[in-house]
Amino acid sequence: MDFPTIDDLDRRIIQSLAIDPRIPFRQLSVILDGPSEQTIARRYRRLVDASVLKVVAQLNSQRIGRSDWFVRIRCAPGQSSQIANQLAQHRDTSWVRIISGGSEVYTIIRSHDRDRQTPLLLEQLTIGPEIIGIDPYCLLHLFASDVAHPVVPSNLLPNEIAKLSANAQRIVRTHGPTIDLHQADLPLIGALSADGRASYRQLALRTHWHESTVRRRVEELIASGVIAFEVDLDPALLGQQSQALLWITTTPGKLPQVGEALAQFPEIPFAAATTGPSNLVAALACASVRELYQFLTHQVGQLDGINNIETTPVLRTVKLHAAMWSVDR
């Protein structure tokens, strides 16, 4: 797929949405102090139509008593592209990536059945002619900072980042007793999963609720940590050409400190405690291989409690939260 040219304004809009995905364009126009609301809306629609980005709502599986699994699939030679594309089509997968020079596929598999300890798709993956090995890791705890980091390198000014961060709707509570979703919530969550920027009026039409009811329920779901809004975007389009997954083994007593420290770095968009041979998985995005090396040695390498790190470069991204691209693009 040929992506349109991304200019400075496009980058500023994208980076703003990465901090506050549902910010009204009228408010964003004021913060960016230049482009009109109509210009921002037109630019955003152009980027969405070109499959450059997509704002989506994501369920926090742990808040509703379900589990997420990270899976490394070791592929037979020449099979990784086919396996990645097949996984990307499944509703239970996200973050399908070809890693390790093309010999592995990485994906997150989410359970849609509270009564199953492991997702059905994970149980259906079997070793055979195409798959020569499977390493599953169950997500135990997701580390996150209170304020979303801007995409790096950033085109936003420090005061713009501060204003966006102050206004962003963030998860207030991510722990505590699990929450039972009501059957009536499903159309609302489905609509937000398809379009995370759907207006309250559009959501009211979809759910047949009053607009004020929709607004209140969305705010409740955010505050309870059940949903969060994310921007699907290939990081390479914003200059993050060197991406990798870090499989980190820490001293058990140091795991919380290491995970929380990693979550403070803008270069680490994701970090989680897991089961498996390593007990912490993190995603790393840098502008170049040199910067990736510098980050590993000067930032990650200085953290107390890390015993081992396996670094697997991301060769190609096939699916993020929801957006999919062919591996042939």
C-alpha positions as CSV (number, residue, x, y, z in Angstrom):
1,M,0.0,0.0,0.0
2,D,1.3,3.5,-0.9
3,F,0.9,5.9,2.0
4,P,0.4,9.6,1.4
5,T,3.2,12.1,2.2
6,I,3.2,13.0,5.9
7,D,4.0,16.6,6.5
8,D,4.6,18.6,9.8
9,L,0.9,19.3,10.5
10,D,0.0,15.6,9.9
11,R,2.7,14.6,12.4
12,R,1.5,17.1,15.0
13,I,-2.1,15.8,14.6
14,I,-1.0,12.2,14.9
15,Q,1.2,12.9,17.9
16,S,-1.6,14.8,19.6
17,L,-4.0,11.9,19.1
18,A,-1.4,9.5,20.5
19,I,-1.6,11.5,23.8
20,D,-5.4,12.2,23.7
21,P,-7.1,10.0,21.1
22,R,-10.6,11.5,21.6
23,I,-9.7,15.2,21.9
24,P,-12.3,17.3,20.1
25,F,-10.8,18.9,16.9
26,R,-12.0,22.3,18.1
27,Q,-10.0,22.0,21.3
28,L,-7.0,20.6,19.3
29,S,-7.1,23.6,17.0
30,V,-6.7,25.9,20.1
31,I,-3.8,23.9,21.5
32,L,-1.9,23.7,18.2
33,D,-2.6,27.5,17.7
34,G,-2.8,27.6,14.0
35,P,-4.8,25.1,11.9
36,S,-8.6,25.4,12.0
37,E,-10.9,22.8,13.3
38,Q,-12.0,22.1,9.7
39,T,-8.4,21.7,8.5
40,I,-7.6,19.2,11.3
41,A,-10.8,17.2,10.6
42,R,-10.0,17.1,6.9
43,R,-6.4,16.0,7.5
44,Y,-7.5,13.4,10.0
45,R,-10.1,11.9,7.6
46,R,-7.4,11.8,4.8
47,L,-5.1,9.8,7.1
48,V,-7.9,7.5,8.1
49,D,-9.0,6.9,4.6
50,A,-5.4,6.1,3.6
51,S,-5.1,3.6,6.4
52,V,-2.3,5.6,8.0
53,L,-3.9,5.7,11.4
54,K,-7.0,4.5,13.3
55,V,-8.3,5.4,16.8
56,V,-9.7,2.3,18.5
57,A,-11.0,1.4,22.0
58,Q,-9.4,-1.6,23.7
59,L,-10.8,-3.7,26.5
60,N,-8.5,-4.3,29.5
61,S,-8.9,-8.0,29.8
62,Q,-7.8,-8.3,33.4
63,R,-10.5,-5.8,34.5
64,I,-13.2,-8.1,33.2
65,G,-11.6,-11.4,34.4
66,R,-10.1,-12.5,31.1
67,S,-6.5,-13.2,30.0
68,D,-4.1,-12.0,27.3
69,W,-1.3,-14.1,26.0
70,F,1.9,-13.1,24.1
71,V,2.9,-15.9,21.7
72,R,6.2,-16.4,19.9
73,I,5.7,-18.8,17.0
74,R,8.8,-20.3,15.4
75,C,8.1,-20.8,11.7
76,A,9.5,-23.2,9.1
77,P,11.5,-21.4,6.4
78,G,9.4,-19.2,4.2
79,Q,6.2,-19.6,6.2
80,S,6.2,-16.6,8.5
81,S,4.3,-14.3,6.1
82,Q,1.5,-16.7,5.5
83,I,1.1,-17.5,9.3
84,A,1.2,-13.8,10.1
85,N,-1.5,-13.0,7.6
86,Q,-3.7,-15.8,8.9
87,L,-3.4,-14.7,12.5
88,A,-4.1,-11.1,11.5
89,Q,-7.5,-12.1,10.2
90,H,-8.6,-13.5,13.6
91,R,-10.7,-11.3,15.9
92,D,-8.8,-12.4,19.0
93,T,-5.3,-11.2,17.8
94,S,-3.5,-7.9,17.9
95,W,0.0,-6.8,17.4
96,V,0.9,-9.4,14.8
97,R,4.5,-8.9,13.9
98,I,7.2,-10.8,12.0
99,I,10.4,-10.8,14.2
100,S,13.8,-12.3,14.5
101,G,14.8,-11.7,10.9
102,G,11.7,-13.5,9.6
103,S,12.0,-16.7,11.5
104,E,9.3,-15.9,14.1
105,V,5.8,-14.4,14.3
106,Y,4.8,-12.6,17.5
107,T,1.2,-11.9,18.4
108,I,-1.1,-11.1,21.3
109,I,-4.1,-13.4,21.7
110,R,-7.0,-12.1,23.8
111,S,-9.7,-14.2,25.3
112,H,-13.3,-13.5,24.6
113,D,-14.6,-16.2,26.9
114,R,-14.4,-15.6,30.6
115,D,-14.9,-19.3,31.3
116,R,-11.8,-20.3,29.5
117,Q,-8.4,-20.1,31.2
118,T,-6.7,-19.8,27.8
119,P,-8.1,-18.4,24.5
120,L,-9.4,-21.0,22.1
121,L,-7.1,-19.8,19.3
122,L,-4.1,-20.4,21.5
123,E,-5.2,-24.0,22.1
124,Q,-5.7,-24.4,18.3
125,L,-2.1,-23.5,17.4
126,T,-0.3,-26.8,16.8
127,I,3.3,-27.7,15.8
128,G,3.4,-29.1,12.2
129,P,5.0,-28.5,8.8
130,E,4.6,-24.7,9.1
131,I,5.0,-24.1,12.8
132,I,8.0,-25.7,14.5
133,G,7.7,-24.2,18.0
134,I,5.3,-22.2,20.2
135,D,6.2,-20.2,23.3
136,P,3.2,-18.7,25.1
137,Y,3.5,-16.0,27.8
138,C,0.5,-15.1,30.0
139,L,0.2,-11.4,30.8
140,L,0.3,-10.9,34.6
141,H,0.5,-7.2,35.0
142,L,0.6,-4.2,32.6
143,F,2.9,-1.4,33.5
144,A,1.9,2.1,32.5
145,S,2.6,5.7,33.5
146,D,-0.1,8.1,34.5
147,V,0.4,10.4,31.5
148,A,0.8,9.2,27.9
149,H,4.2,9.9,26.4
150,P,4.4,11.8,23.1
151,V,5.6,9.9,20.1
152,V,9.4,10.3,19.7
153,P,10.9,12.1,17.9
154,S,8.1,14.7,18.5
155,N,7.0,17.7,16.5
156,L,5.0,19.0,19.4
157,L,6.1,21.9,21.6
158,P,6.6,21.1,25.3
159,N,3.6,23.4,26.3
160,E,1.4,21.6,23.7
161,I,2.3,18.2,25.2
162,A,1.6,19.5,28.6
163,K,-1.9,20.8,27.6
164,L,-2.7,17.6,25.8
165,S,-1.6,15.4,28.7
166,A,-3.6,17.5,31.2
167,N,-6.8,17.1,29.2
168,A,-6.5,13.4,28.2
169,Q,-9.0,10.9,29.5
170,R,-6.8,8.3,31.3
171,I,-7.4,5.1,33.2
172,V,-8.0,6.1,36.8
173,R,-8.1,2.6,38.3
174,T,-6.7,-0.5,36.8
175,H,-6.7,-2.9,39.8
176,G,-9.3,-4.2,42.1
177,P,-12.2,-6.6,41.8
178,T,-13.1,-7.7,38.3
179,I,-16.0,-5.9,36.6
180,D,-18.9,-7.6,34.9
181,L,-19.8,-6.1,31.6
182,H,-23.5,-5.7,30.9
183,Q,-24.9,-7.2,27.7
184,A,-26.1,-3.7,26.9
185,D,-22.5,-2.5,26.9
186,L,-21.5,-4.7,24.0
187,P,-22.9,-2.5,21.2
188,L,-21.2,0.5,22.7
189,I,-17.9,-1.2,23.0
190,G,-18.2,-2.6,19.6
191,A,-18.8,0.8,18.1
192,L,-15.8,2.3,19.9
193,S,-13.6,-0.6,18.8
194,A,-14.5,0.1,15.2
195,D,-14.1,3.9,15.6
196,G,-12.6,5.3,18.8
197,R,-13.5,8.8,17.8
198,A,-17.2,8.2,17.2
199,S,-19.2,11.1,18.6
200,Y,-21.6,10.6,21.5
201,R,-24.4,11.3,19.0
202,Q,-23.2,8.5,16.7
203,L,-22.9,6.2,19.7
204,A,-26.4,7.0,20.9
205,L,-27.7,6.0,17.5
206,R,-25.8,2.8,17.6
207,T,-26.9,1.9,21.1
208,H,-30.4,3.4,21.1
209,W,-29.4,5.2,24.3
210,H,-29.8,8.9,25.2
211,E,-26.7,10.8,24.3
212,S,-26.2,11.8,28.0
213,T,-26.4,8.1,29.0
214,V,-23.8,7.2,26.4
215,R,-21.4,9.9,27.6
216,R,-21.8,8.9,31.2
217,R,-21.2,5.2,30.4
218,V,-18.1,5.8,28.3
219,E,-16.7,7.9,31.1
220,E,-17.5,5.1,33.6
221,L,-15.8,2.5,31.5
222,I,-12.7,4.7,31.1
223,A,-12.5,5.6,34.8
224,S,-12.8,1.9,35.9
225,G,-10.1,0.9,33.5
226,V,-12.3,-1.3,31.4
227,I,-11.5,0.5,28.1
228,A,-8.7,2.7,26.9
229,F,-8.2,4.5,23.6
230,E,-5.3,3.8,21.4
231,V,-4.0,5.0,18.0
232,D,-3.1,2.3,15.4
233,L,-0.1,3.7,13.5
234,D,3.0,2.2,12.0
235,P,5.7,3.8,14.1
236,A,8.1,3.8,11.1
237,L,5.9,6.6,9.5
238,L,7.0,8.9,12.3
239,G,10.7,8.1,12.1
240,Q,10.8,5.1,14.5
241,Q,12.6,2.9,12.0
242,S,14.2,0.5,14.5
243,Q,11.7,-1.4,16.6
244,A,12.3,-4.4,18.8
245,L,10.8,-6.6,21.4
246,L,12.7,-7.1,24.7
247,W,12.4,-10.4,26.6
248,I,13.8,-9.5,30.0
249,T,14.6,-11.7,33.0
250,T,14.6,-9.8,36.3
251,T,15.2,-10.7,39.9
252,P,11.6,-11.4,41.1
253,G,11.7,-8.8,43.8
254,K,12.9,-6.2,41.4
255,L,10.3,-6.9,38.7
256,P,7.8,-4.1,39.8
257,Q,10.6,-1.5,39.9
258,V,12.1,-2.5,36.5
259,G,8.6,-2.6,34.9
260,E,7.6,0.8,36.3
261,A,11.0,2.3,35.3
262,L,10.6,1.1,31.7
263,A,7.1,2.6,31.5
264,Q,8.6,6.0,32.1
265,F,10.6,6.0,28.8
266,P,8.9,7.4,25.7
267,E,10.8,4.8,23.7
268,I,9.0,2.0,25.6
269,P,5.3,2.1,24.5
270,F,4.5,-1.2,26.2
271,A,5.8,-3.2,29.1
272,A,4.2,-6.1,31.0
273,A,5.1,-8.8,33.5
274,T,4.5,-12.3,32.1
275,T,4.9,-16.0,32.8
276,G,7.4,-17.9,30.8
277,P,11.3,-18.1,30.6
278,S,11.5,-14.3,30.8
279,N,9.3,-12.5,33.3
280,L,8.9,-9.1,31.5
281,V,8.2,-8.2,27.9
282,A,8.7,-4.7,26.5
283,A,8.4,-3.0,23.1
284,L,11.1,-0.6,22.0
285,A,10.9,2.0,19.2
286,C,13.9,4.1,18.2
287,A,14.8,6.2,15.2
288,S,17.8,4.1,14.2
289,V,19.8,1.0,15.1
290,R,22.4,3.2,16.7
291,E,19.8,4.9,19.0
292,L,18.4,1.4,19.8
293,Y,21.9,0.3,20.9
294,Q,22.4,3.5,22.9
295,F,19.1,3.1,24.7
296,L,19.7,-0.5,25.6
297,T,23.2,0.2,27.0
298,H,22.6,3.6,28.6
299,Q,19.0,3.4,29.8
300,V,17.9,-0.3,30.1
301,G,21.3,-1.6,31.0
302,Q,21.6,0.7,34.0
303,L,18.4,-0.6,35.7
304,D,19.0,-2.5,38.8
305,G,17.6,-6.0,38.9
306,I,17.9,-7.1,35.2
307,N,19.7,-10.4,34.8
308,N,19.2,-11.0,31.1
309,I,17.8,-9.4,27.9
310,E,16.9,-11.0,24.6
311,T,16.4,-8.4,21.8
312,T,14.3,-9.5,18.8
313,P,14.1,-6.9,16.0
314,V,10.7,-6.3,14.4
315,L,11.0,-7.0,10.7
316,R,7.4,-6.1,9.7
317,T,4.1,-5.2,11.4
318,V,1.1,-6.9,10.0
319,K,-1.6,-5.9,12.5
320,L,-1.7,-3.5,15.4
321,H,-4.8,-3.3,17.7
322,A,-7.1,-3.5,14.7
323,A,-5.6,-2.1,11.6
324,M,-4.1,-4.6,9.2
325,W,-1.6,-4.4,6.5
326,S,-0.5,-7.0,4.0
327,V,3.1,-8.2,4.6
328,D,3.7,-7.4,0.9
329,R,3.2,-3.7,1.3
